[in-house]
Amino acid sequence: MKIAVLGVGLIGGSIGMAARRRLDAEVAGYDPDPAVSDKALELGAIGEASVSVPEAVDGAELVFCAAPVAALPGLVAEALDATGEGTVVTDVGSTKRLLLGEFSSQPRFVGGHPLAGAETAGVANAHAELFEGARWYLTPTAKTEGILYDRLQRAIGDFGARPQAIEAEDHDRLMATVSHLPHVLANVLVSQAAEELRGESERLPEVGPSFRDTTRVAGANPPIWADIFATNSDAVAAEIDGVIERLQEAAKLLRDGDNDALEAWHQDAGESRRELIEAASTGGELRELRIRVPNRPGIVAELALALGNAAVNIEDMALYPAADMRSGAISVWVAGREEAERAAALVRDLGHDASIVE
Amino acid sequence: MKIAVLGVGLIGGSIGMAARRRLDAEVAGYDPDPAVSDKALELGAIGEASVSVPEAVDGAELVFCAAPVAALPGLVAEALDATGEGTVVTDVGSTKRLLLGEFSSQPRFVGGHPLAGAETAGVANAHAELFEGARWYLTPTAKTEGILYDRLQRAIGDFGARPQAIEAEDHDRLMATVSHLPHVLANVLVSQAAEELRGESERLPEVGPSFRDTTRVAGANPPIWADIFATNSDAVAAEIDGVIERLQEAAKLLRDGDNDALEAWHQDAGESRRELIEAASTGGELRELRIRVPNRPGIVAELALALGNAAVNIEDMALYPAADMRSGAISVWVAGREEAERAAALVRDLGHDASIVE
């Protein structure tokens, strides 16, 4: 089987590696930047660096378009034009409706979106296992040719991913909720704080751990995010409308001064979060272990080693340095109460205070 | 000098320990729960467990009220009633205006708020160094007796903290911005996602790292937070109003479809965050190092050890497990570009991909 990858960055390169290793496929890659395709060739992400889209897709049964969202419509059109009946063309963009709007009547195009790799970029970070266990959304339409869809889905499964069909509309709404909206809120929070605090430079307060966590994704990768927002603008704007309504309710709750209602609202939020995060975890209910520690170099290592040696896996971690940066607390999340208790005992053996957050 | 601590949890117990160790003070403690004061006595947080407020404050020059926010007005009044001219009474509550509203004409009361200890609770976690380097806000008024304020400020400085006078109003607005508001946004985000996704249980998506970070503080410690919100409700509500306005602008930006404006908005947010976080850091501009790693037990240890052995201190850290929980990325933040490059080299020597986020 020949596979073509158009755009050989992190995702495209990883698709190439997975296809070569797991499907023993012949992989041709094209990238508008020849230095990138040379690098991909050197890393073994592709078996052949093509100089044009038609050359890359010639004879391919499967074509992956792995370009930035804004470049996809042109690239998909070019790939479809350059191929015939036996070739299925797909993409890996973070939003799906705009593309589907253009190609929904094309039986050979199936939109796709693997939930992997958001945290790095570039072919240098590509690897064959990137998609292992990852959800990979596919957006077939009524016009999609069954046999081509099946071929695509099988290849994705062979990469180790979990393909799932979804309407483009539902996909974009889901992503707006769990990914795009958090970025918007982080941006807004940070902008508001910066503006308010600039006037108070003499007492710019130490921003605490809650502010750090809540705003960590603010302003990540502007060009890519501008594209994502732009191609999902109505769904993200609708999410924002929903948040505005909830914020108005929260402001009312605060101004009404009903303490019990406030506490119930706050408690509900905590339960909702556990429910959502656990859905993403593999080993059961996540438990938080809080550990008070000196913030010296090596302390994270000491803790993680103790847990690692006992085969306790850390699912999530947050550091809360104290103001002097010489002491602080570390929260680690592990799967299940029993694991949390083992972890607490191990940490206490090292002489640190540890408590499981109830 | 005799110091009284009313309420001997994490903060009260740590005040007692700091006063005994650093001021060589005689410390009497009172807690409404006798088991707690017994524990505090056993841990050396106090030198004497009193059975009532009057007994504890008898002869004390300095009285710290370290009860939950809602209990403070009654406790401060009782402490003032039971003491005379030579005694200064202070508190450690997270909000200041309500209390000042009641006691602003009292020359012997000075409101206080140490920014420390938010991440744990209970006298078992108390320690004498909790306040080392921490900002400790004080809210003197025009009526405050100078000599008493000076005594309080000196004691706090001796605990290792950095006392700073601030108007109660300014304090509560600052806290609303950098602490209370992030909690509100986390709650709202998680509630909205939970409601929307409950209807889609068959495809509950893996919530990604952005969602995790942004919502980490959602629903933390409901009774304490209900009190904080209730006693700072108008400032928090005003912050919410500000966020609503910004969200309306963001929604408009999205619906207008001006890609350049979106990108500029996103970029501004990233710059604002760096500015705010750096103000809290000691060693210069924070740089983010992204590392791709297998998610096996011990991997955090391996990285942290390599950095720790080279005396690179980790200021902040976030784990981004991939969907299979067997691989993923870790971001560590270190102070300064040079340190980041050293860290990157160390990590690469271990055979991992590492890149400094530009």
Interface residues (C-beta under 8 A of the other chain):
Chain A: L115 A116 A118 E119 T120 G122 A124 N125 H127 E129 L130 E132 G133 A134 R135 G160 R162 Q164 I166 D170 R173 L174 T177 V178 S179 L181 P182 H183 V184 L185 A186 N187 V188 L189 V190 S191 Q192 A193 A194 E196 L197 E200 R203 L204 P205 E206 V207 G208 P209 S210 F211 R212 D213 T214 T215 R216 V217 A218 G219 A220 P222 P223 W225 A226 D227 F229 A230 S233 D234 V236 A237 E239 I240 D241 G242 V243 I244 R246 L247 Q248 A250 A251 L254 R255 G257 N259 D260 L262 E263 A264 W265 H266 Q267 D268 A269 G270 E271 S272 R273 E275 L276 I277 A279 A280 S281 T282 R290 R292 N295 R296 P297 G298 I299 V300 A301 E302 L303 A304 L305 L307 G308 N309 A310 A311 V312 N313 I314 E315 D316 M317 A318 L319 Y320 P321 A322 A323 D324 M325 R326 S327 G328 A329 S331 D353 S355
Chain B: L115 A116 A118 E119 T120 G122 A124 N125 H127 E129 L130 E132 G133 A134 R135 G160 R162 Q164 I166 D170 R173 L174 T177 V178 S179 L181 P182 H183 V184 L185 A186 N187 V188 L189 V190 S191 Q192 A193 A194 E196 L197 E200 R203 L204 P205 E206 V207 G208 P209 S210 F211 R212 D213 T214 T215 R216 V217 A218 G219 A220 P222 P223 W225 A226 D227 F229 A230 S233 D234 V236 A237 E239 I240 D241 G242 V243 I244 R246 L247 Q248 A250 A251 L254 R255 G257 N259 D260 L262 E263 W265 H266 Q267 D268 A269 G270 E271 S272 R273 E275 L276 I277 A279 A280 S281 T282 R290 R292 N295 R296 P297 G298 I299 V300 A301 E302 L303 A304 L305 L307 G308 N309 A311 V312 N313 I314 E315 D316 M317 A318 L319 Y320 P321 A322 A323 D324 M325 R326 S327 G328 A329 S331 D353 S355
